[in-house]
């Protein structure tokens, strides 16, 4: 498979995409290895660089004739190209075709399309794809916005993070914890602005969507880059807040505060952090057990309901 795709990339002949797909299909059939939707999706990534709507329809029809049902990954490859071309009509028609194939286009699919662009070419490509999706009236969710904002945050692009955040606030999609995390990271990474990071952290709390990663980052900055008494006490306060919110924390968060107190010669305070960590670990185990018990109970209830339905002859 890898050799096949490599050959397509290096030696793209002048045959049409459909002819090339037919050649590929024949090769697989001779080797008694039927083409699968996953293989199609990988091939389409190579072939769809200049794909038009009519090409997409012909390929989908040909797949049907070969008794291969297109899946969401195949449609992703097609939609991504149509969106890049800003082909709104073609995009809408392909969505209808998906529904005809009993597949439901959803926000997660658009998220995957944008994430693919980010992984391949970076934050700017992800933003372009997001913009094109919006121009095609795609129902993009806040997770997709978060992916673009996070990508710019990882590139330490302060201006673009805030530009995208300002655009996001106008969508009316509501708050999202991961986006606040990106804002916290950006303030710390680009500006070493702890007060600014704390403001976004407090805003996330007010919106009811605090994120453990934000607290981890803030604690790291206070203990590892500052390390004075006021900073370490502030870090302990954030640690306590995260525990009250029952947020997942890295083990290193406790270790950083504990070590910072030890470096200041405050062994009693360091021991207090150890006590907090033990309590946090104990509560985490208790919560995990409770969740597991609830899941098992739900499964048992479902089995009992199914048994009663069978006894009564009631259909679902």
Beta strands, then each sheet from edge to edge (+ up, - down):
end
